[in-house]
């Protein structure tokens, strides 16, 4: 059986929710159930760094963004990338 579940803000804030699946249409048999624990982790955070102003005749810039809560990140946009390190 498949289903989709959308947790409430309170469930996400508490860090977890336990969901229970119970049999129905059991005839003379007693219903049985099982549970699944869903844990929530913080969303990843990315910081591209401060804005930079450069001279057109000396426009090389070193980018030093940070990523937390994920195994890596990637720069995109612009056509001038020559060296991009993607940490994983």
Residue frames relative to the residue before (quaternion, step in Angstrom):
aa qw qx qy qz dx dy dz
X 1.0000 0.0000 0.0000 0.0000 0.00 0.00 0.00
X 0.1333 -0.7933 0.5898 0.0712 3.55 -0.89 0.87
X 0.0273 0.7701 -0.6361 0.0396 3.52 -1.22 0.60
X 0.2875 -0.7107 0.6044 0.2165 3.53 -1.29 0.28
X 0.1117 -0.7956 0.5949 0.0252 3.55 -1.00 0.85
X 0.1370 -0.7675 0.6218 0.0748 3.56 -0.93 0.92
X 0.3253 -0.7696 0.5134 0.1955 3.59 -0.46 1.16
X 0.4890 -0.6331 0.5118 0.3132 3.54 -1.23 0.53
X 0.6585 -0.4881 0.3866 0.4228 3.56 -1.28 0.27
X 0.6398 0.5278 -0.3275 0.4525 3.60 1.02 -0.77
X 0.6449 0.5110 -0.3232 0.4675 3.62 1.00 -0.77
X 0.6473 0.5015 -0.3166 0.4788 3.57 0.96 -0.86
X 0.6623 0.5187 -0.2972 0.4516 3.57 0.93 -0.91
X 0.6732 0.4930 -0.2994 0.4627 3.60 1.04 -0.75
X 0.5384 -0.6643 0.3757 0.3575 3.59 1.24 -0.31
X 0.8152 -0.0187 0.0097 0.5788 3.61 1.16 -0.30
X 0.0996 -0.7445 0.6535 0.0936 3.50 -1.40 0.21
X 0.2472 -0.7443 0.6009 0.1546 3.55 -1.11 0.71
X 0.1358 -0.7861 0.6011 0.0474 3.56 -0.81 1.07
X 0.2053 -0.7870 0.5762 0.0810 3.55 -1.04 0.85
X 0.1464 -0.7525 0.6366 0.0839 3.57 -1.02 0.88
X 0.0681 -0.8109 0.5809 -0.0187 3.57 -0.77 1.10
X 0.4878 -0.6594 0.4841 0.3047 3.57 -0.99 0.80
X 0.1195 -0.7564 0.6382 0.0793 3.55 -1.25 0.56
X 0.7620 0.3286 -0.2511 0.4983 3.58 -1.22 0.30
X 0.2508 0.8319 -0.4577 0.1885 3.55 1.01 0.84
X 0.3936 -0.7049 0.4989 0.3151 3.61 1.21 -0.12
X 0.8025 -0.2208 0.1885 0.5213 3.60 -0.78 -1.01
X 0.5609 0.6172 -0.3826 0.3977 3.60 1.26 -0.06
X 0.5211 -0.6189 0.4954 0.3162 3.52 -1.22 0.59
X 0.5077 -0.6379 0.4843 0.3175 3.58 -1.01 0.81
X 0.1400 -0.7611 0.6277 0.0847 3.54 -1.18 0.66
X 0.1070 -0.8048 0.5810 0.0570 3.56 -1.19 0.46
X 0.1347 -0.7388 0.6507 0.1121 3.49 -1.40 0.18
X 0.2811 -0.7734 0.5515 0.1365 3.54 -1.20 0.55
X 0.1454 -0.7416 0.6458 0.1090 3.50 -1.32 0.45
X 0.2728 -0.7447 0.5904 0.1496 3.57 -0.98 0.92
X 0.1117 -0.7685 0.6281 0.0480 3.57 -0.84 1.02
X 0.1315 -0.7937 0.5925 0.0401 3.58 -0.70 1.14
X 0.2555 -0.7681 0.5740 0.1237 3.55 -1.05 0.82
X 0.1645 -0.7664 0.6144 0.0899 3.55 -0.99 0.89
X 0.6346 -0.5332 0.3922 0.3990 3.55 -1.22 0.39
X 0.5255 -0.6220 0.4809 0.3251 3.56 -1.13 0.68
X 0.5725 -0.5768 0.4409 0.3811 3.61 -1.11 0.56
X 0.1991 -0.7566 0.6131 0.1095 3.54 -1.25 0.58
X 0.0688 -0.7854 0.6145 0.0269 3.56 -0.97 0.88
X 0.0614 -0.7696 0.6354 0.0166 3.56 -1.09 0.82
X 0.2753 -0.8008 0.5149 0.1335 3.58 -0.46 1.22
X 0.5736 -0.5862 0.3861 0.4222 3.60 1.23 -0.19
X 0.6828 -0.4912 0.3665 0.3977 3.52 -1.37 0.05
X 0.5895 -0.5507 0.4567 0.3750 3.56 -1.26 0.47
X 0.1758 -0.7908 0.5831 0.0620 3.58 -1.12 0.74
X 0.1639 -0.7451 0.6370 0.1110 3.57 -1.10 0.75
X 0.0437 -0.8158 0.5761 -0.0280 3.59 -0.84 1.04
X 0.4998 -0.6066 0.5179 0.3377 3.55 -1.28 0.36
X 0.5639 -0.6285 0.4224 0.3296 3.57 -0.99 0.80
X 0.7250 0.4127 -0.2573 0.4877 3.62 1.07 -0.59
X 0.7454 0.2147 -0.1799 0.6049 3.60 1.29 0.25
X 0.1964 0.8667 -0.4295 0.1603 3.54 0.85 1.08
X 0.3861 0.7074 -0.5077 0.3047 3.62 1.17 0.31
X 0.0004 0.8030 -0.5953 0.0283 3.58 -0.85 0.93
X 0.3082 -0.7152 0.5941 0.2014 3.56 -1.07 0.76
X 0.2213 -0.7732 0.5853 0.1031 3.55 -0.82 1.04
X 0.0166 -0.8127 0.5811 -0.0395 3.56 -0.84 0.97
X 0.0829 0.8183 -0.5597 0.1011 3.56 0.51 1.16
X 0.2664 -0.7503 0.5810 0.1688 3.54 -1.29 0.29
X 0.1226 -0.7571 0.6384 0.0645 3.53 -1.23 0.63
X 0.0040 -0.7715 0.6361 0.0050 3.56 -0.97 0.88
X 0.7827 0.3238 -0.2453 0.4715 3.54 -1.13 0.65
X 0.7160 0.2907 -0.2306 0.5913 3.59 1.29 0.33
X 0.5374 -0.6540 0.4304 0.3134 3.57 -1.19 0.42
X 0.8226 -0.0083 0.0000 0.5685 3.61 1.19 -0.06
X 0.1753 -0.7566 0.6185 0.1196 3.50 -1.37 -0.09
X 0.1702 -0.7829 0.5896 0.1020 3.58 -1.23 0.27
X 0.3662 -0.6948 0.5753 0.2284 3.55 -1.05 0.80
X 0.0422 0.7857 -0.6169 0.0211 3.58 -1.11 0.62
X 0.6348 0.5028 -0.4115 0.4181 3.55 -1.28 0.34
X 0.7543 0.3171 -0.2570 0.5142 3.57 -1.09 0.55
X 0.3751 -0.7415 0.5175 0.2041 3.56 -1.21 0.49
X 0.6326 0.6169 -0.3043 0.3559 3.59 1.23 -0.08
X 0.3721 0.7343 -0.5060 0.2574 3.61 1.12 0.29
X 0.0991 -0.7924 0.5990 0.0591 3.57 -0.90 0.94
X 0.7846 0.0442 -0.0209 0.6180 3.59 1.06 -0.68
X 0.0564 0.7861 -0.6107 0.0774 3.55 -0.67 1.13
X 0.1923 -0.7685 0.6025 0.0972 3.54 -0.79 1.04
X 0.0939 -0.7738 0.6249 0.0436 3.54 -0.82 1.01
X 0.2121 -0.7942 0.5597 0.1050 3.55 -0.45 1.20
X 0.0906 -0.7939 0.6007 0.0247 3.53 -0.96 0.90
